[in-house]
Structure formats: structure tokens, C-alpha cells
Amino acid sequence: MRTQFRTLKFSPTTVGPVVELMNRYRYTSDSIFWFNIEPDVDERSIHTGSIFWKAFSSRGPRIPQFTWTSATDRKGNYQPSEIGLTHPTGIAVLERIKGFQINIPDEWRLIQDHPKRGIVFQLPATYDSEEVVMFATSVIPVVSPFEFAGSFKLIYSDLTLE
């Protein structure tokens, strides 16, 4: 069966449906539910660089992508929720985020900071879903190399809704 994806457009003032989705799938016992948040741009209008730029650059993709994964007990091991951000900022992304006065809660544990693969935080057992979504909508414009209107796309798998 082919995976179907749903897309929901939203803005920082209309995050309710995204927060509801996170709360609904905060924990999944036998699989991982995930979603991505991206700026709402036409990918064809963004110059993403040549194949050589992608291969030899120390930066991630041109279009930033925020990912949230649910907590799970896959294979008998509890895995907490995680968030990640792939970005084209390079090695100074955490300093850039802090320079724009974006708060990273102390309870979020940094488990990866790589210029190409992005940053990943492990979330605590209890966290505020709205705070996570607001972090995403605040940080994406800061790491984006292009201007956009401030609206976002939420992309998630439709199979988990069956």
C-alpha cells in the first residue's frame, strides 16, 4: 500500500490543529507518528543549488524543515518524543537561534548538532505542545535563506489516521 500524506496550511496564529494532532499522537505504542513543518513556499521558486553544492557543502537543505516524532515503545524500548530541524545555516545555528531571542527550554536535551543533518532535541516526558509548535514557527524564518509570507505547511502520513 502506498503511503498517503496530508498537508495542512497554518500560521503562527492558527496553530490549534497542529497542537491537537501532537496531543492526539503524543505517545504511540507500536509505531512512530511524525510530522514535518516547512515554510509555505513553492519549491520550484527556491534555488536549491547544484548537485556539487549539495555534495560538498557543509550546510543542510535550502528549505528548512522541522520534524516532530511521537514517544513510542517500539521493540520494548521507550523512546521519548524528539524534534529536529534541518537547515542551511551551517555550524552556527544554535547561536543564531539564541541571537534572535528564541528560547530553547532547558528541559529539551540536545542530542545532535550537525551542519548537514541538523539539530535534534529529545523532549521530556511532559512538555507543552503549543510551545513546540511556536518554537518551530519562530525558528524556521530565522534559519531560512529566503523571505516568505509567514505561513507554514504541516505534512503528515494519512496511514496513521485509519
N, C-alpha and C positions, 0 to 999 in steps of 0.2 A: 504494500500500500504506500502510495506517495504521500509525503508529509505536506499538509496544507498550512500556510501561515496566514495569520490575520494581521492587519495593520490598523492602528488607531491613531489618529492625529489629535494632539493636545497641546496646550500651552502651560506655562507655569501657573496660570490662574485656574486651570481646569484639570488638576491632577487627580481628582477623585476617582475616576475609573481605574487609573493605574494603581493607586493605593489599594483599592478594593481587590484588584487582581493579585497584588502581593499578599494581602491578608488572606485571601482565599487559598493560595498555594504556598503559604509560609513554610509549611512542612509537608513533604510527600514521602511516604514510607518506602516505595519500591522504585522510584524513578526520580529524576531531577526535572523540575519545571524551571524554565528560564525565559527571560525576555531581553530584548535589546531596545535601547533608546538611541535614536540618531537625530541629528538636525533634519528638519523637513526641507530638503533641497533636492533638486533634480541632479542625480549623479552625473548625467551627461554634460552638465554645465560646469562641473568642477574638474579642473585639470589635475589629474592624479599622478602625473609624471610618467616617465618612460619605464620600461622593464629594467633598465640598468639602474635607475633611481631606486626602484623597489628592491633590487637585489643588493645594492651596495650602500644604501642609505642606513644611517643608524637611527632612523625615525620610523614610527608606525604609519598606518594608513592616513591619507589626507582627510578623510571624513571620520571624525571622532565617533566612537561607539561605546556606549555604556551598557554593561550587562549585569543583570541580577540573576542569581540562582537560588532556588529554594533549599532549605535544610532537608536532609534525607538520611535514611538508614540503609542505604544500598549496601548489599553484601554484608550486612550485620554490623557495619561501622557507621556511627553517627558522623555526619559531615554538616557543619553549620552553614548557614547562608553565606554567600560571598557576593561581592560586587567587583566589577572590573571596568577599566577604561582603557581602550586603545586610542592612541592619539599621535599626532605628528609633531609634538613638542620636543621630543628628544629626552635628554637626561635631566633636564631641569623642571620637570612637570610639577613636582611637589612644591618647589619654591615658587613657581608661577601661581599655583593654586593659593598658597598662603599669601602671596603678594597681592592678590585680588580680594583678600579678606574673606575667603571661603573657609568655613570651619570644617575641619575633619575631626569628628568626635574621638576622644582618647580611647574609647572602648572598641573602636574599629582597629583591628590588628593588621598592619601592613605585612603581607606575605610575599609580594612580588613588586619590584620596581625595575622594569626593563624598558629601554628606549624603544624597542620594536614591538614587544608583546604587551606593553602597557603596565598599569598598576592594578594590583588586586588587594582587596581588603577582606578579611574574614569578619563577619558581623557577630556580635554577641548573641546569646540565646534570646534575649528580648531586645528589640530595637524599634524605633519609630519608623514605620513605612513611609510616612509623608516626608520625614527628614531625609530619607534615602532618595526619594524622587526629587525633592527640592535640591539636593546636592547634585544630582545628575543634570537638572536643568540649569543650574548655576555654573557648573564646571565645563560643560560642553562648549558654550560660547567662548570661554577663556582659552581653551586649547584648540579652537577651530581657527584655521588659517584664512578663513573667508567669512564674510558677513552673511547673515541670514536673518529672516524676519522674526525669529524667536519662537517659532512653532517647532514641534518635535513629532517624530513617528515612533510609536511603540510597535514592535514586531514580536509576535509570539506564535508558538505552534498551536494549531487548531486541534491536533490529536488529543491533547490533554483535556479538552473540554467534552469529550464523548462520554 
